[in-house]
Amino acid sequence: MAGSGVVNCQIDNVSVREVGQDWTLGTGWSIGENKVVGDGTMGANVFGQNVGFTQGNTYKFSFTIEDYISGSIYIREPFNGYLEAVNSNGNYSFYYVAGASNQLDFRGNSFIGSITNISVKEVGMGWDVLNGTITDKYNASLTSYQSGIRINPFIKTGTFKVTFDLEVTSGSCKFVGGGSNEQTYSTSGAKEIIVINPSRFEFNAFNLGWVGTLDNVSVIQVTSDTNLPRINYENFSYQDALGSEEVLNGGFDDGGSNWSLGSWTVQNNTATINGQSGILSQASPPLVSGKKYKWTFEITEYNSGSVKLYSGAGSDAATYENSVGIHTQYFVANGTGKYFYSNSFNGSITNVSVKEYLGQEVVPNSGCGSWLWEPQSTNLITQSELFSDGYWAKSGSPIVTLNYGISPSGENNSVRIQGNNSTAIYHSGGFSATDGRSIYVKATSGSGNIQLLTHNGNTDNVFSIDENWQRVEINTSSSIPALFYAVDMRGSSTNIYDIEIWGAQLEVGNISSYIPTSGSQVTRNQDVCANGGSLATINSTEGTLYGEFSSIASDNNSNWINISDGTAANWLFVGRDFNKVRIYLRANNAVVFSDTTTPLANNNKVALSYKSGDIRAYVNGSEVVNLTSAFSFTSALNTLNFNAYNGGGTQTQIAWKAVAVWKEALSDSELQSLTTI
């Protein structure tokens, strides 16, 4: 470089970058590193840029002040007014309604510092504000009773789920969707409403005096494509879901360590007491009062007396144990310790375990669920789980213990009934002799015969029970039909007087799955599935329809699954017809075949493979149809339905365990393998 005295020079990584683009800087303002710098000399001069605001709309303005020394800064436009000034480091946000100006201007008042992270965002897009303010949420500020917000127009066809978060300081807020789509809310929290064919979408406080906020509004259309019925999980096995072990040295492997022995002694991995009234306890790790726990322990030697375990004041476990074997109890802790109380107990215990009880869980790979297809039904028993109140009349002074053990629901809400040969618990409701009656029952211990559901003078109400839950049912009551007996121990056939019951149900007609009640009758709607299948999954030239099912009731109904074009002209189905398996194909409004040669079994696997000139059907591994009939569907098959080609008809008497559609005709070996039980 001439004149510099430097003979070798290299220049690298040259970068030229524009800074402050789009910004207009008045006197006293300059661009620094990722910020606008004010030196205090700006007077009335501003820095800003043309944004393009929409007059009347609300915007959120955000920025950060750094390196603050003195003065103040505020947003001057697009509002044509002097708004909030700030004068310290920090992050700031303001919500303003734009005026006629398209210019965003910041003005300083002897401001010395820097500004960065400038952001402008419109809020409340699409909403018409009747009265109130839009920020990140809508704020109802009531200068009158006509505060609200709306989207207009909002005309939609279909079913929609609307969810939102509402805060109510005073008054009430109403959602209005047109027609019957409205709901008034007077409490705060997350809300949900289903609206059908809304013609409006509005939240208002007309004459309701609402003060509060509205946030997180969501509208999701609800389709009918996934309205499958409930799943029947009765084929699964269940096990306790448990927390971690709360007992240290529960097998007494380390002698009496971690235990306060009192009058107990520890030897050979057991804790022993010889008839004294003493307490064996462990304080740490502590239990949590109010949580439910599963306790197990083993009595390895028994001579006399009894022993009780508890966690606090002693009222959370009232059962004394007095026999050799493994004992299990579930109860809610009312204290934090683990105690064994000896009621003159002479014997030994070991293998003590205490774990938090979290409910029931399915044993993996233990069964296969099925869809439930049941009619609409009502449980006419209004207290199906509470047998202690006045709804249930009692004779023979039974002892009724609520929340005694784990019911079939997986909760600790079974009811223990202790009685004698004069005990009955019943309700008189003017019931019919043929109403379906059912209840869950088990023996508290042991086994025996018990009479349930109807008067003890009947002969169809004697049930053999053991320590496993079973649902017993009858619908042929002949004596005193107006009464429903939860238990009637007065009959000569009864020889067990200590049982657990749960889930009483009485319904008109067939017996269906359990419907819980708590003070009033409850109706469960019919199970329906519509709009199944599509052109993408159903082949109109060839294919295979498969279903596995079991019959719910032995009646004279016909029930099936089918694929069709939505009419009676082109459809095929598999299912039951009275007491037979029925397989059917119709094309161009003519029956190609209808087969009812196979008797109905407890479980049925049926596959129909269709192709013009090649029709084959298998039931439970055996071929029942093999035809070479030619046929052609006159319109595309595009719908999978349960029962009739249009989804109508009776959909009640089959539990479908599996349904499948193939786009190709399967081979004989594939059909046989698919349907073999």
N, C-alpha and C positions, 0 to 999 in steps of 0.2 A: 504494500500500500504506500503510494508515493507520499514522501514527507513524514512518514510515521516512524521510520527506522525499523519497521517490522518486515522481515523478508519472507516468512512462511505464515500463512493464515488459513483457517478452515472455519466455514460457517455451516451449521447443521440445524435440523429441526426447527426451521423457520415457520412461525404460525402468525397469521394475520386474522384477527377475529373482531367483528363489529360488536360493540357493546352499546346498550341503551337503545337498540333499535325499537322503533315504534313510539318511543317516549319523546315528548317535547319538554325541554328543560328551560325554565325561566331563570332569571338572575338568582344566584345563591344556591342553585342546585347543580350537582354533578354526578356522574356515574363512577362508582367505585367497584370493588370486586364483588359481583353478585348483589349489589345494593345501590340505592340512591342516597347520596350524602347531602345534608343541608349544613350550611356554614353560618347561619344566623342572619345573613344579609338579604334574604329574599323579599322582605317587605310584603307586598301584596301579590308577589309573583308565585306562580304555581308550577308544578310539573304534572304531566298527564298524557293521555292518549285518547283517540277516538275509538269508542267501544261499540256503539250501536245499540243503545237501550231501547226497550219498548215502553213507552209511556204508560204508567199505571201498574206495571208489573213489579213484583217484589224481588229484590236481589240481596244476596248475602255478600258483604264486603269484608275481606279478611286481610290482615297484614301484620308484620312483626317489626317492632322498634328495637334497634340495637345501638350500642355506643352512645346512649343518651347523655347529654350534658345539660342543656337548658332549653327553654321555650316549649312550644306545643305544636301539634300537627292535627289536621282534621281533613275530612273529605269535603270538597267544595261543590263539585258537580257530580251527578246530573240533577241535583235537587234544588239548585237556585236558592240555597239557604245556608246558614251557618249551623252545622250539626255538632255532635259530640267531639270535643277536643281531648286528646290524650297527651300525657307528658311524662312518661316513664317507660323503661324497657319492658317488653312483654308482647304477648300475642293478643290481638284484638279482632273482634267480629261485630259487625253492625248489620241490621236489616232495614233497608230503606226502599220506599216506593219511588221509582224513577219518574222524573219530570220530563219535559220536552227535550232536554239536552241529550245529545249522544256522547258527550265528553265526560271522561272520568278525570277529575282534577283533585290533587292534594295541595293544600295550602298550609304553609308554615307561619307561625307567629314567633319570629326570632328563634326558629328551631335549629338547634345544633345537635346532630345525631345522624342516624342512618335508618332507612326503611327497606325491608326485603319481604319475600314470600307474599307478594300482593296477589290476591285472588278475588274474582268476581263470578258468582254463580247465581242463576235465577232459581228461586224456590217457589213451590206451590204451583208448578206448571199444570195447566188444565183445570185448576180449581177456580170457581167463582166464589169470592169471599163476600158473604152477606153482611157480616159485621164481625170484627175480630182481627187478628193479625196472623200472618204466616211467617214463621221462622223455620227452624228445622222441624217444627211441629206446628199445628194450628192451635192458637191460643184464643179461647172464647173470652172476650172482654165485654161485659154486658153493660152497654149504655142504654140498651132497651132489651125487650124480651125476644127480639128477632135477630139473634146471633146465629150464624151457621156458615156452612161451606158446602159447595155442591159441584158436581161435574154435569154440565148441561150442553148438549143432550146426552143421555145415556140410555139408549134403547137397545136391549140385548135379548136374544132368544136362547133359552136354556136354563140350566140350574147353576147357581154360582155360590161359592162359599166366601163370605166376607169376614175378614178378621181385622182387628185393630186394637190398639192400646188406648184406653180412655182414663182420664183423670177427672174426677168430679169433686170440686171443692164445695159446691153448693148447687142446688137445683137438679135438673135432669137433662140428659141429651137424648134425642130421638134420631134413629136411623130411618130414612124413608126411601123405599125403592119402588113405590107405586103399587096400587092394589093392596093386597094383604101383606106386602113385604115391608113391614115396619116393626120396630121394637124400641121401647123406651128404657134407658139405663140411668140409674140413680147412684150406682156404686162404681168405684174405680177398679181397674184391672184389665186383663186381656179378655176380649169379647169375640164372639163368633155368631154369625147369623147366616142361614141358608135362604137365598132369594131365588124366585122363579120368574123368568121373563121380566126382568126389571125395566121399567120405563123412566125411572129417575134414580139418581144416586146422590143422596143428600144427608148431611148431618145437621140438625137444627135444634134450636131451643125455643121455638115459638111458644110463648106463654108458659115455659118450663123453668126459666131463670137459671140456665146452666152457666156456671163459671168453672173453667178447667181447661184441659188440653186434649188434643187428639193427635195420635202418632201411629206410625207403622201400619198404614192401611194397605190391605192386600185383598185382591179379588181373583179367585181361581175358579175356572169353570169346572163343574163336577159332571163327568160323563157317566153313562150307564154301562160302559164297556167292561167294567171291573166289578159289577155288583154280584159277585159270586156268593153263594150261601155260606152259612157257618160250617166250621170243620168239626167233625165228631172225633174227639181224641180218646174215646173209651178203649181203643185197642192198644194204647200205650201203657207202659209201666211208669210209675213215678217214684222219686226218691227225695229225701230231705235235702234241701240246699242249706248248707251250714257254713258258719264262719270258722275261724281258727280255734284251736284248743285253748281253753281258759284255765285248765288245771295243770299244775306242775306236779310231777311224781304221782300221777293218778294210779299207777300200778304198785306203788310203795316199793319200787326197786331200790331206792336209796334210803330205805328205812323210813323214819318219820320226818325226813327233811321237807321243808316248805309247809308242814302241817303243824297246827297247835293241837296236841293230842288230848289234853285233859285227862279223863279216866281211861282213854283208849291206849292200847299198846300195838306196836307194829312188829311183826315177825313173819318171815317166810312170804314176803310180798303181799301180806294182808294186814288190815287193821282190825283189831279184835277188842270187844268189850264184854265183860262177864256179868251182865244184868244190872250194871250201874246206870244211873240217869246222867249221862255225860255228853258233851258236845265235841265232835271232831270238826275242825274248821281250817280254812285257808283264806287269808285276806288278800293276797297278791298273787297274780294280777287281779285287779278289782273288776267285778262285773259292772254293767251300766244299768242303773235303775230305770225301769220302764221298757227295757228291751226284752224280747222273748228268747228263751234258751231251751235247748234240748239237753236233758240230764240223763246219763246212763250210769249204772253201777251194777256190780255183781255181788250177790250174797253167796259166798262159797260154803258157809257153815251156818246152820240155824238150829238153835235149841229152844229159845222162848223169846217173848217180848216182840218188839217191832222197832223199826228205825224210819225216820223221816228226814228228807233233805229239804233245805230252804235257803233263801239268799238274804233275807233281812229280818223282818219282824216275825216271820214264821207263817204268815197267812198266804204266801204265794204257793205253797205246796202242802195240801192238807192230807195227802194220802200216806199212810204208814205202810211199809212193806214188811212181810213176815214169812217169806218163803225163799228157798234156795233157787237161784236163777238170775238172769239178767233183767233188770228193771229199767224202764224208760218213762220219763215224765217230761211234759212240755209246760212251761208256765212263764209268765212275765215277772221278772225280778223286781222286788220292791226294796232291794238293798244291793250292796256291792260285794258281800262276802259269799263264801261257799261253805255250808254247814251241814253236818249230819247230827241229828238229835236222837239219842237213844231213849226209847220208852221201855226201860228195863230190858233192853235188847241183849240177848246172849248169843253172840255169833260173830262172824267175820265178813268183811267186805273187801273188794278190790276193783281194779279196772274202772276207776271213777273218771268220767268225761263230762265236760260242760262246754257246749258250743252254741253260739248264737244261731237261732233258727230263722232262716231267711225265706221260708216258704217251701213249695214243692217244685221240682223240676223234672222234665221228662228224662227217663233213662235212655241214653243214645241207642238207636237201632232196636228199640224194644217193641215197636209196632208200626202200624201204618194207619194214618187217619183217613177219614172219608168225608165227603160232602154230605151235609144233612139236608134232606128235602122233606120238609114238614109243612103241614097246613098251618094257617093261623090258628092259634090256640090261646086260651085264657086259663090261668091258674085261679080257681075260685076260692082257694084257701088264702086268706089275706095275711096270715102270720105263719109263713111256711118254715121258719127256723126258730121262732121264739115260742117255746111251749110253756113258759112260766106265767104268762099274763092271763087276764080274765077271758081272752078270746077262747081259750081252751078250758072246758069244764073238766073237773077232776073228781074222782071218787076213790076211796081207799087210801087217802093221804099219801100220795106218791112223793118221794123226794126228787125234786127237779134241780139238777146242777147245770147251769149254763157254762159255755166255753170250757167244757171238760177235756176234750181231746181234739185231734185233727179230723175234720170232716172230709168228705170226698171233694170239697172245694179246695183243699190244701191249707185251709185256715183253721185256727184253734177255736172252732165254734160249734162243735158237736154238743148235743144235750144228753146228759146221763139221766136215766129214769130208774129209780130204785123203788120197787113196790112189793106187792104180795098178791094173793089170789082174790083180793077184792079191789084191785087197782084198775082204773080205766082213765084215759085222757081222750077227750073227744070234743067235736064241735058240731052243733046242729045248724045246718044251713039250708034245709029244704032241698037236699040233693036228690038226684035220680038214682035208681037201682043200677042203671047201666053206665053211669059216669065213670070215666077212667080214674082209678085211685092208685097212688104210688107213694113210696117213702123209702128212704135209705135207713138201714138198720145193721147193727152188729152187736155181738155180746161183749160186755165190758171185760169179761174173762170167761174161758171155757166155751161151752156150746149147749144148745138145747132147742126146744120148740117154743115159739111165741106167736100169739095171735094179734094181727094188725089190720088196719084199714076198715074193717067192718065189725059188726057186733059179734061177740064170742059165740053166739048160737049158730053161726055159719060154719061151713066145712071147708070153704075155699080160701080161708084166711089164716091157715096154719103154716108157718114158715120155719124151716130148719136154719138156724144161724150159728155162726162161730165168731171168731175174733176178726174176721175180714168183712169189710163193708160190702153190702149187696143192696141193689134196688129191687124191692118187691112191689108187685103190682097186680091188680085185679080190676075187672070191669063187669062182674056178674053178681053184684051184691043182691041178695034176696031177702035179707032180714033187716028191718029198720034202715032203709036206704037213705033217709034224710040226714043221718049222722055219719061223720067221718071220724074214725077211731085212729088216733096216732098210735095207741096201744090199748089192748084190752086183755089184761092178764087174768080175767075171771073165768075163762073157759077151762075145761078139764084137760085140754090138749097142751096148755102152757105149763112148762116146767122150768123156766128160767125167768128170774125176776130182777135182773140187773143188766140193763142194755143201754146202748147209745142210739139216738135217732137224729135225723137231719133231713130237710128237704121234703116236706109234705106237699103233695100236689093232687088236685082234683080238677078234671077237665071234661067237658062234654065230648063224647065220641072216643076216638082212639087215644091211647096214651103216647105222649110225645116226650122229648127231652125236658129236663127240669127247668122251670121258670121261677126264679126266686121272687118272693113278695115280702113286704115289710109294712103292713098297715092298710094295704088296698090291693084289689085284684090287679094283675098285670097281664097284658096281652102281648104275645110275640107274633109279629107279622109272618105271613107265608114266605118261605124261601123261594126266591126267583132268580134265574139267571137269563139275561137277554143279550142280544147283539154279540154273540160269540162268533169267532171265525172271520175270515176275510178271503178275498180272491187270491191273496198271496199264499194262503196256507191250504186251500181246498182245490183239488184238481177235478174238473168236470169230465175228464176223459177216462181217468183211472185213479184208484186210490184205495185206502183201507180205513175203516172206522172201527175203533176198538173201545170197549168199555168193561170195567170190572165193577161188580155191584153185588150188594146183598139186599134182600127184601126186609123192609121195616115191619110190615104187617101182612098177615095172610088174609087179604080181602080180594075183591073182584075188580081191582083197578088195573089199568094198563099204563105203564110208564116206560119211557125209553129216552135215548139220546139220538139225535138225527142231524144230518146235513142236508140242506135243501137250497132251492132258489127263493125261498120265502113263500112258496105257494104249495098247493097239494098236487101240482102237476109233476114236479120233479123232486123226489126226496127218497132217502133211504135211512133206516134206523135199526138199532139193536136195543133190546131191553126185555121187559116181562109183559106177559099178557095173561092175566089171571094166575094160574099156577104153572105156566109154561114160559120158556124162553122164546121170544119172538124175534125173527129177522126178516126184513122187508125191504123191497126195492121197487120204486115206481118211476117210470120215465115217460115223457110225452103223454102224461095223463093216463097211462095204462100200467097196471100191475105187472111187473116182470116176474116176481115170485113173492110168496109170503110163507114162511116156515114157522111152525109151532110144534115141532116133533120132540123137543128136548124138555123134560120135566125141570122145573125150577129147583135149584139146589140152594143150600145155605149161602154159598159163595159162587159167583158165576163170572167166568172170563169169556167174553164173546168178541170175535173179530169177523168183520165182513169185508172181503176183498172184491172190488168191483172193476170190471173192464168189459167192454162189449165182446161177447163170445167167450168170456172167462170169468165166471162168478163162483167164488168159493167162500164158505163160512165155517168157522170152527168154534166149538163150545167146549170149554174145559179140556182142551187137548185133542178133541175128536172132531173129524170132519162131518158136518151135518148137511152141507149144501155144496154141490158141484154141478154147475150148469154151463151150457155153451150158448145160451140165449143171446141174441144180438139186441142191443138197445142203444138209444141216443137221447141224452138230455137236450131239451129244446131251448133251455136257457142256462146260464152259468150257475153252478152251485157256489154259494157265497156265504152261507150262514150255518153256524153250529148252534143248535138249540136243545134244551131239555124238554122232552115230551113232544108236543105237536110241532109241525113244520114251521109254525109262526110263533113258537114259544108259549102257546096257550095250553089249555087242558090241565089235567091234574098232575102236579109235580111233587108228590108227597110221600110215596111209599117205597122209595129206593134210596139206599145210601151208596153213592158212587165213590168208589175208592180210587179209580183211575179212568181217565178219558184221553184218547189220543187219536189224531188224524194224520195219516201218511198221504203224500202226494203221488204215491205209486202203489200198484197192486203187489202185495207181498207174496213170497213163494210159500209152498206148502210147509216146508221145514220152518220158515219164519213164523207162519201162522200157528203151527203146532207148538213151537217153543213159547210164543207169546201167550197162549191161552192155557198152557198146562198148569194145573193147580200145584 
